[in-house]
């Protein structure tokens, strides 16, 4: 129960930071701010209460709003698994110290910029509810709007999903194409996809995932990407 609530609180905090950065860069009106529109869809997908969403937009619009910046750290988990840690922070000095401490205490090491990022491809990732969707028809339609690949997946609660990926440069184009079809994604994110995932045995993989989990619980961390297959 507590783990579920902690995860939910973390999701809400993450989205609130995303709202902050989107409002600061593009304004509080989702109609004229595609980034904010996408984040509001993600908020609905995790059942973030409307009053919390509205409060986050209001806070971000205020004069005293916190200024977050996105900083990506690179490193290695145990057994040679590469890590990209995406953070949203108002104090990079604090954040890098925290990230380094978590990684080194769990058998990894923090790297320099560029040390592992070449192992990943930044992509736009849209997760869709397959109900009522003709997958073949949608795939043919989206290919003309930047679709790179589409496949089936399973969500956190075991539900079926369609996953559409595109090069990150085509993110806006694919988002507009889905909107034109009146398809609201369950989530729309950028993700760093490993180009050559590494398979590990169960015990070794558990060590890596334990480190990833500790990083994901940290307040400044938005997302953790890795090369574990």
Secondary structure, DSSP 8 states (H G I E B T S, - for coil): -HHHHHHHHHHHHHHHHHHHHHHHHH-S-GGG-HHHHHHHHHHHHTT--HHHHHHHHHHHHSTT----EEEEEEEE-GGG-EEEEEEEES-HHHHHHHHHHHHHHTT-EE--TTSSGGGEEEEEEEEE--TT--HHHHHHHHHTTTEEEEEEEE-TTS-EEEEEEEEGGGHHHHHHHHHHTT---SEEEEEEEESS-B---HHHHHHHHHHHHHHHHSTTEEEEEE-B-
